[in-house]
């Protein structure tokens, strides 16, 4: 077995796994997309303890 054969076999097995578990793969992709979007859109300096009124404030340095 050559390196290209083993790489091809690995790729075929990964694609087969994805085909068999389309719903799981889609759910993981959605969760990762939402998580990434949430991280990208966090205000600078977000501590995780903000009050709802601070979420709409444009002055993020006020606390």
C-alpha positions, 0 to 999 in steps of 0.5 A: 500500500502506498501513501496515496492509497492510504490517504485515499482510503482515509478520505473515503472513510471520512466522506463515508462517515459524513454521509452516514451522519449528515444530521450530526454533521449539520448540527455541529456546523450550526453550533460552531457557526452560532458560536463563532458569530457570538464570539465575533460580535462581543463588545470589546472588554466584555466580562460576562457580567454585563447588565441588559442596559449595558448591552444597548449602551454605546459607551462600553468603557462605563462598566 
